Amino acid sequence: MRRVLRILKRNGFEGVIIPDHAPQVTCAAPWHAGMAYALGYLRAGLQAV
């Protein structure tokens, strides 16, 4: 994933990045928790590049 993010940054990508899937989480709101995790992972990756 970081490699893809680096390539996007190197090429000046300014669009939207949307996760196509999220990890399965066992809790009261599994889809929301999984999506929050996926978005946090993407955000950390963007900060790393």
N, CA, C, O and CB atoms as a CASP TS submission, in Angstrom:
PFRMAT TS
TARGET T0000
AUTHOR 0000-0000-0000
METHOD Language model
MODEL 1
PARENT N/A
ATOM      1  N   MET     1       0.809  -1.181   0.000  1.00  0.00           N
ATOM      2  CA  MET     1       0.000   0.000   0.000  1.00  0.00           C
ATOM      3  C   MET     1       0.861   1.257   0.000  1.00  0.00           C
ATOM      4  O   MET     1       0.562   2.227  -0.696  1.00  0.00           O
ATOM      5  CB  MET     1      -0.925  -0.008   1.185  1.00  0.00           C
ATOM      6  N   ARG     2       1.937   1.228   0.793  1.00  0.00           N
ATOM      7  CA  ARG     2       2.791   2.432   0.811  1.00  0.00           C
ATOM      8  C   ARG     2       3.394   2.705  -0.550  1.00  0.00           C
ATOM      9  O   ARG     2       3.566   3.858  -0.945  1.00  0.00           O
ATOM     10  CB  ARG     2       3.908   2.284   1.845  1.00  0.00           C
ATOM     11  N   ARG     3       3.716   1.631  -1.268  1.00  0.00           N
ATOM     12  CA  ARG     3       4.296   1.812  -2.608  1.00  0.00           C
ATOM     13  C   ARG     3       3.301   2.536  -3.517  1.00  0.00           C
ATOM     14  O   ARG     3       3.673   3.456  -4.245  1.00  0.00           O
ATOM     15  CB  ARG     3       4.694   0.440  -3.228  1.00  0.00           C
ATOM     16  N   VAL     4       2.051   2.122  -3.470  1.00  0.00           N
ATOM     17  CA  VAL     4       1.007   2.770  -4.277  1.00  0.00           C
ATOM     18  C   VAL     4       0.861   4.236  -3.882  1.00  0.00           C
ATOM     19  O   VAL     4       0.765   5.108  -4.745  1.00  0.00           O
ATOM     20  CB  VAL     4      -0.345   2.036  -4.112  1.00  0.00           C
ATOM     21  N   LEU     5       0.843   4.505  -2.578  1.00  0.00           N
ATOM     22  CA  LEU     5       0.706   5.886  -2.111  1.00  0.00           C
ATOM     23  C   LEU     5       1.890   6.744  -2.562  1.00  0.00           C
ATOM     24  O   LEU     5       1.713   7.905  -2.930  1.00  0.00           O
ATOM     25  CB  LEU     5       0.584   5.921  -0.579  1.00  0.00           C
ATOM     26  N   ARG     6       3.099   6.170  -2.532  1.00  0.00           N
ATOM     27  CA  ARG     6       4.282   6.914  -3.017  1.00  0.00           C
ATOM     28  C   ARG     6       4.149   7.246  -4.496  1.00  0.00           C
ATOM     29  O   ARG     6       4.462   8.358  -4.922  1.00  0.00           O
ATOM     30  CB  ARG     6       5.572   6.100  -2.779  1.00  0.00           C
ATOM     31  N   ILE     7       3.681   6.273  -5.276  1.00  0.00           N
ATOM     32  CA  ILE     7       3.513   6.494  -6.717  1.00  0.00           C
ATOM     33  C   ILE     7       2.479   7.585  -6.971  1.00  0.00           C
ATOM     34  O   ILE     7       2.683   8.456  -7.817  1.00  0.00           O
ATOM     35  CB  ILE     7       3.093   5.186  -7.425  1.00  0.00           C
ATOM     36  N   LEU     8       1.370   7.536  -6.239  1.00  0.00           N
ATOM     37  CA  LEU     8       0.348   8.573  -6.392  1.00  0.00           C
ATOM     38  C   LEU     8       0.902   9.954  -6.052  1.00  0.00           C
ATOM     39  O   LEU     8       0.657  10.926  -6.766  1.00  0.00           O
ATOM     40  CB  LEU     8      -0.863   8.261  -5.506  1.00  0.00           C
ATOM     41  N   LYS     9       1.646  10.026  -4.960  1.00  0.00           N
ATOM     42  CA  LYS     9       2.215  11.315  -4.545  1.00  0.00           C
ATOM     43  C   LYS     9       3.231  11.811  -5.573  1.00  0.00           C
ATOM     44  O   LYS     9       3.228  12.988  -5.933  1.00  0.00           O
ATOM     45  CB  LYS     9       2.881  11.192  -3.154  1.00  0.00           C
ATOM     46  N   ARG    10       4.090  10.924  -6.040  1.00  0.00           N
ATOM     47  CA  ARG    10       5.123  11.290  -7.016  1.00  0.00           C
ATOM     48  C   ARG    10       4.498  11.842  -8.300  1.00  0.00           C
ATOM     49  O   ARG    10       5.078  12.709  -8.953  1.00  0.00           O
ATOM     50  CB  ARG    10       6.007  10.071  -7.342  1.00  0.00           C
ATOM     51  N   ASN    11       3.322  11.340  -8.656  1.00  0.00           N
ATOM     52  CA  ASN    11       2.667  11.766  -9.889  1.00  0.00           C
ATOM     53  C   ASN    11       1.654  12.888  -9.675  1.00  0.00           C
ATOM     54  O   ASN    11       0.902  13.228 -10.589  1.00  0.00           O
ATOM     55  CB  ASN    11       1.983  10.592 -10.528  1.00  0.00           C
ATOM     56  N   GLY    12       1.630  13.466  -8.472  1.00  0.00           N
ATOM     57  CA  GLY    12       0.785  14.623  -8.216  1.00  0.00           C
ATOM     58  C   GLY    12      -0.705  14.322  -8.122  1.00  0.00           C
ATOM     59  O   GLY    12      -1.531  15.192  -8.400  1.00  0.00           O
ATOM     60  N   PHE    13      -1.053  13.109  -7.737  1.00  0.00           N
ATOM     61  CA  PHE    13      -2.465  12.742  -7.612  1.00  0.00           C
ATOM     62  C   PHE    13      -3.151  13.600  -6.559  1.00  0.00           C
ATOM     63  O   PHE    13      -2.655  13.730  -5.440  1.00  0.00           O
ATOM     64  CB  PHE    13      -2.608  11.253  -7.257  1.00  0.00           C
ATOM     65  N   GLU    14      -4.287  14.184  -6.911  1.00  0.00           N
ATOM     66  CA  GLU    14      -5.035  15.028  -5.991  1.00  0.00           C
ATOM     67  C   GLU    14      -6.483  14.573  -5.847  1.00  0.00           C
ATOM     68  O   GLU    14      -7.345  15.353  -5.441  1.00  0.00           O
ATOM     69  CB  GLU    14      -4.992  16.468  -6.456  1.00  0.00           C
ATOM     70  N   GLY    15      -6.747  13.322  -6.177  1.00  0.00           N
ATOM     71  CA  GLY    15      -8.109  12.800  -6.113  1.00  0.00           C
ATOM     72  C   GLY    15      -8.443  12.219  -4.752  1.00  0.00           C
ATOM     73  O   GLY    15      -7.767  12.491  -3.759  1.00  0.00           O
ATOM     74  N   VAL    16      -9.472  11.434  -4.721  1.00  0.00           N
ATOM     75  CA  VAL    16      -9.981  10.815  -3.503  1.00  0.00           C
ATOM     76  C   VAL    16      -9.488   9.378  -3.433  1.00  0.00           C
ATOM     77  O   VAL    16      -9.466   8.673  -4.442  1.00  0.00           O
ATOM     78  CB  VAL    16     -11.532  10.869  -3.451  1.00  0.00           C
ATOM     79  N   ILE    17      -9.096   8.949  -2.247  1.00  0.00           N
ATOM     80  CA  ILE    17      -8.700   7.563  -2.028  1.00  0.00           C
ATOM     81  C   ILE    17      -9.732   6.943  -1.099  1.00  0.00           C
ATOM     82  O   ILE    17      -9.937   7.412   0.020  1.00  0.00           O
ATOM     83  CB  ILE    17      -7.245   7.458  -1.430  1.00  0.00           C
ATOM     84  N   ILE    18     -10.380   5.884  -1.572  1.00  0.00           N
ATOM     85  CA  ILE    18     -11.434   5.227  -0.804  1.00  0.00           C
ATOM     86  C   ILE    18     -11.063   3.758  -0.642  1.00  0.00           C
ATOM     87  O   ILE    18     -10.786   3.084  -1.634  1.00  0.00           O
ATOM     88  CB  ILE    18     -12.828   5.382  -1.500  1.00  0.00           C
ATOM     89  N   PRO    19     -11.053   3.253   0.579  1.00  0.00           N
ATOM     90  CA  PRO    19     -10.758   1.835   0.767  1.00  0.00           C
ATOM     91  C   PRO    19     -11.866   0.974   0.138  1.00  0.00           C
ATOM     92  O   PRO    19     -13.050   1.275   0.291  1.00  0.00           O
ATOM     93  CB  PRO    19     -10.607   1.509   2.278  1.00  0.00           C
ATOM     94  N   ASP    20     -11.482  -0.085  -0.560  1.00  0.00           N
ATOM     95  CA  ASP    20     -12.491  -0.940  -1.185  1.00  0.00           C
ATOM     96  C   ASP    20     -12.950  -2.063  -0.261  1.00  0.00           C
ATOM     97  O   ASP    20     -13.933  -2.742  -0.559  1.00  0.00           O
ATOM     98  CB  ASP    20     -11.947  -1.527  -2.472  1.00  0.00           C
ATOM     99  N   HIS    21     -12.270  -2.262   0.825  1.00  0.00           N
ATOM    100  CA  HIS    21     -12.693  -3.242   1.823  1.00  0.00           C
ATOM    101  C   HIS    21     -12.094  -2.866   3.170  1.00  0.00           C
ATOM    102  O   HIS    21     -11.148  -2.084   3.255  1.00  0.00           O
ATOM    103  CB  HIS    21     -12.268  -4.682   1.411  1.00  0.00           C
ATOM    104  N   ALA    22     -12.666  -3.441   4.216  1.00  0.00           N
ATOM    105  CA  ALA    22     -12.210  -3.140   5.572  1.00  0.00           C
ATOM    106  C   ALA    22     -12.088  -4.442   6.351  1.00  0.00           C
ATOM    107  O   ALA    22     -12.774  -5.414   6.035  1.00  0.00           O
ATOM    108  CB  ALA    22     -13.182  -2.154   6.288  1.00  0.00           C
ATOM    109  N   PRO    23     -11.230  -4.479   7.360  1.00  0.00           N
ATOM    110  CA  PRO    23     -11.120  -5.706   8.149  1.00  0.00           C
ATOM    111  C   PRO    23     -12.413  -5.981   8.917  1.00  0.00           C
ATOM    112  O   PRO    23     -13.149  -5.064   9.280  1.00  0.00           O
ATOM    113  CB  PRO    23      -9.935  -5.610   9.124  1.00  0.00           C
ATOM    114  N   GLN    24     -12.666  -7.255   9.151  1.00  0.00           N
ATOM    115  CA  GLN    24     -13.850  -7.644   9.910  1.00  0.00           C
ATOM    116  C   GLN    24     -13.561  -7.483  11.400  1.00  0.00           C
ATOM    117  O   GLN    24     -12.596  -8.047  11.917  1.00  0.00           O
ATOM    118  CB  GLN    24     -14.270  -9.109   9.581  1.00  0.00           C
ATOM    119  N   VAL    25     -14.398  -6.715  12.082  1.00  0.00           N
ATOM    120  CA  VAL    25     -14.214  -6.427  13.494  1.00  0.00           C
ATOM    121  C   VAL    25     -15.461  -6.903  14.240  1.00  0.00           C
ATOM    122  O   VAL    25     -16.585  -6.703  13.779  1.00  0.00           O
ATOM    123  CB  VAL    25     -13.953  -4.900  13.735  1.00  0.00           C
ATOM    124  N   THR    26     -15.252  -7.531  15.386  1.00  0.00           N
ATOM    125  CA  THR    26     -16.381  -7.981  16.193  1.00  0.00           C
ATOM    126  C   THR    26     -16.674  -6.939  17.269  1.00  0.00           C
ATOM    127  O   THR    26     -15.937  -6.808  18.245  1.00  0.00           O
ATOM    128  CB  THR    26     -16.092  -9.370  16.833  1.00  0.00           C
ATOM    129  N   CYS    27     -17.760  -6.205  17.070  1.00  0.00           N
ATOM    130  CA  CYS    27     -18.184  -5.182  18.032  1.00  0.00           C
ATOM    131  C   CYS    27     -19.616  -4.780  17.701  1.00  0.00           C
ATOM    132  O   CYS    27     -20.250  -5.399  16.846  1.00  0.00           O
ATOM    133  CB  CYS    27     -17.228  -3.934  18.003  1.00  0.00           C
ATOM    134  N   ALA    28     -20.127  -3.760  18.363  1.00  0.00           N
ATOM    135  CA  ALA    28     -21.508  -3.309  18.141  1.00  0.00           C
ATOM    136  C   ALA    28     -21.716  -2.711  16.746  1.00  0.00           C
ATOM    137  O   ALA    28     -22.815  -2.793  16.198  1.00  0.00           O
ATOM    138  CB  ALA    28     -21.892  -2.281  19.196  1.00  0.00           C
ATOM    139  N   ALA    29     -20.688  -2.121  16.177  1.00  0.00           N
ATOM    140  CA  ALA    29     -20.786  -1.499  14.843  1.00  0.00           C
ATOM    141  C   ALA    29     -19.618  -1.990  13.986  1.00  0.00           C
ATOM    142  O   ALA    29     -18.678  -1.233  13.742  1.00  0.00           O
ATOM    143  CB  ALA    29     -20.780   0.075  14.944  1.00  0.00           C
ATOM    144  N   PRO    30     -19.661  -3.238  13.527  1.00  0.00           N
ATOM    145  CA  PRO    30     -18.502  -3.834  12.853  1.00  0.00           C
ATOM    146  C   PRO    30     -18.079  -3.119  11.563  1.00  0.00           C
ATOM    147  O   PRO    30     -16.884  -2.939  11.325  1.00  0.00           O
ATOM    148  CB  PRO    30     -18.801  -5.262  12.539  1.00  0.00           C
ATOM    149  N   TRP    31     -19.045  -2.711  10.727  1.00  0.00           N
ATOM    150  CA  TRP    31     -18.660  -2.045   9.483  1.00  0.00           C
ATOM    151  C   TRP    31     -17.975  -0.718   9.783  1.00  0.00           C
ATOM    152  O   TRP    31     -16.952  -0.396   9.179  1.00  0.00           O
ATOM    153  CB  TRP    31     -19.890  -1.822   8.582  1.00  0.00           C
ATOM    154  N   HIS    32     -18.531   0.048  10.704  1.00  0.00           N
ATOM    155  CA  HIS    32     -17.974   1.360  11.043  1.00  0.00           C
ATOM    156  C   HIS    32     -16.575   1.222  11.649  1.00  0.00           C
ATOM    157  O   HIS    32     -15.668   1.980  11.305  1.00  0.00           O
ATOM    158  CB  HIS    32     -18.905   2.100  12.021  1.00  0.00           C
ATOM    159  N   ALA    33     -16.407   0.262  12.543  1.00  0.00           N
ATOM    160  CA  ALA    33     -15.096   0.062  13.171  1.00  0.00           C
ATOM    161  C   ALA    33     -14.068  -0.379  12.145  1.00  0.00           C
ATOM    162  O   ALA    33     -12.933   0.099  12.162  1.00  0.00           O
ATOM    163  CB  ALA    33     -15.189  -0.974  14.300  1.00  0.00           C
ATOM    164  N   GLY    34     -14.449  -1.284  11.252  1.00  0.00           N
ATOM    165  CA  GLY    34     -13.531  -1.743  10.213  1.00  0.00           C
ATOM    166  C   GLY    34     -13.149  -0.627   9.264  1.00  0.00           C
ATOM    167  O   GLY    34     -11.989  -0.508   8.870  1.00  0.00           O
ATOM    168  N   MET    35     -14.126   0.195   8.895  1.00  0.00           N
ATOM    169  CA  MET    35     -13.846   1.314   7.990  1.00  0.00           C
ATOM    170  C   MET    35     -12.964   2.359   8.680  1.00  0.00           C
ATOM    171  O   MET    35     -12.086   2.941   8.043  1.00  0.00           O
ATOM    172  CB  MET    35     -15.164   1.962   7.508  1.00  0.00           C
ATOM    173  N   ALA    36     -13.189   2.601   9.966  1.00  0.00           N
ATOM    174  CA  ALA    36     -12.348   3.537  10.709  1.00  0.00           C
ATOM    175  C   ALA    36     -10.907   3.041  10.727  1.00  0.00           C
ATOM    176  O   ALA    36      -9.973   3.828  10.571  1.00  0.00           O
ATOM    177  CB  ALA    36     -12.874   3.723  12.151  1.00  0.00           C
ATOM    178  N   TYR    37     -10.727   1.740  10.917  1.00  0.00           N
ATOM    179  CA  TYR    37      -9.385   1.159  10.905  1.00  0.00           C
ATOM    180  C   TYR    37      -8.739   1.350   9.536  1.00  0.00           C
ATOM    181  O   TYR    37      -7.590   1.782   9.442  1.00  0.00           O
ATOM    182  CB  TYR    37      -9.438  -0.341  11.269  1.00  0.00           C
ATOM    183  N   ALA    38      -9.485   1.025   8.465  1.00  0.00           N
ATOM    184  CA  ALA    38      -8.954   1.152   7.112  1.00  0.00           C
ATOM    185  C   ALA    38      -8.576   2.594   6.788  1.00  0.00           C
ATOM    186  O   ALA    38      -7.531   2.846   6.190  1.00  0.00           O
ATOM    187  CB  ALA    38      -9.969   0.642   6.100  1.00  0.00           C
ATOM    188  N   LEU    39      -9.422   3.533   7.182  1.00  0.00           N
ATOM    189  CA  LEU    39      -9.126   4.946   6.923  1.00  0.00           C
ATOM    190  C   LEU    39      -7.916   5.425   7.728  1.00  0.00           C
ATOM    191  O   LEU    39      -7.100   6.201   7.231  1.00  0.00           O
ATOM    192  CB  LEU    39     -10.348   5.812   7.254  1.00  0.00           C
ATOM    193  N   GLY    40      -7.807   4.960   8.968  1.00  0.00           N
ATOM    194  CA  GLY    40      -6.636   5.303   9.778  1.00  0.00           C
ATOM    195  C   GLY    40      -5.357   4.756   9.167  1.00  0.00           C
ATOM    196  O   GLY    40      -4.321   5.420   9.181  1.00  0.00           O
ATOM    197  N   TYR    41      -5.433   3.541   8.630  1.00  0.00           N
ATOM    198  CA  TYR    41      -4.274   2.931   7.975  1.00  0.00           C
ATOM    199  C   TYR    41      -3.855   3.762   6.753  1.00  0.00           C
ATOM    200  O   TYR    41      -2.670   4.021   6.542  1.00  0.00           O
ATOM    201  CB  TYR    41      -4.595   1.471   7.553  1.00  0.00           C
ATOM    202  N   LEU    42      -4.839   4.170   5.962  1.00  0.00           N
ATOM    203  CA  LEU    42      -4.535   5.002   4.789  1.00  0.00           C
ATOM    204  C   LEU    42      -3.942   6.355   5.203  1.00  0.00           C
ATOM    205  O   LEU    42      -2.983   6.835   4.599  1.00  0.00           O
ATOM    206  CB  LEU    42      -5.807   5.222   3.945  1.00  0.00           C
ATOM    207  N   ARG    43      -4.521   6.950   6.227  1.00  0.00           N
ATOM    208  CA  ARG    43      -4.025   8.263   6.687  1.00  0.00           C
ATOM    209  C   ARG    43      -2.579   8.158   7.173  1.00  0.00           C
ATOM    210  O   ARG    43      -1.751   9.016   6.866  1.00  0.00           O
ATOM    211  CB  ARG    43      -4.925   8.819   7.822  1.00  0.00           C
ATOM    212  N   ALA    44      -2.283   7.104   7.930  1.00  0.00           N
ATOM    213  CA  ALA    44      -0.903   6.908   8.385  1.00  0.00           C
ATOM    214  C   ALA    44       0.044   6.694   7.216  1.00  0.00           C
ATOM    215  O   ALA    44       1.168   7.195   7.213  1.00  0.00           O
ATOM    216  CB  ALA    44      -0.821   5.721   9.339  1.00  0.00           C
ATOM    217  N   GLY    45      -0.418   5.951   6.230  1.00  0.00           N
ATOM    218  CA  GLY    45       0.403   5.740   5.039  1.00  0.00           C
ATOM    219  C   GLY    45       0.673   7.032   4.292  1.00  0.00           C
ATOM    220  O   GLY    45       1.787   7.259   3.819  1.00  0.00           O
ATOM    221  N   LEU    46      -0.323   7.864   4.186  1.00  0.00           N
ATOM    222  CA  LEU    46      -0.135   9.168   3.516  1.00  0.00           C
ATOM    223  C   LEU    46       0.844  10.049   4.287  1.00  0.00           C
ATOM    224  O   LEU    46       1.654  10.753   3.684  1.00  0.00           O
ATOM    225  CB  LEU    46      -1.488   9.899   3.366  1.00  0.00           C
ATOM    226  N   GLN    47       0.774  10.012   5.595  1.00  0.00           N
ATOM    227  CA  GLN    47       1.712  10.802   6.401  1.00  0.00           C
ATOM    228  C   GLN    47       3.124  10.256   6.285  1.00  0.00           C
ATOM    229  O   GLN    47       4.090  11.014   6.367  1.00  0.00           O
ATOM    230  CB  GLN    47       1.278  10.820   7.869  1.00  0.00           C
ATOM    231  N   ALA    48       3.256   8.942   6.096  1.00  0.00           N
ATOM    232  CA  ALA    48       4.579   8.320   5.992  1.00  0.00           C
ATOM    233  C   ALA    48       5.284   8.674   4.690  1.00  0.00           C
ATOM    234  O   ALA    48       6.513   8.743   4.645  1.00  0.00           O
ATOM    235  CB  ALA    48       4.456   6.814   6.109  1.00  0.00           C
ATOM    236  N   VAL    49       4.510   8.897   3.630  1.00  0.00           N
ATOM    237  CA  VAL    49       5.137   9.240   2.344  1.00  0.00           C
ATOM    238  C   VAL    49       5.254  10.723   2.257  1.00  0.00           C
ATOM    239  O   VAL    49       5.753  11.245   1.260  1.00  0.00           O
ATOM    240  CB  VAL    49       4.335   8.690   1.144  1.00  0.00           C
TER
END
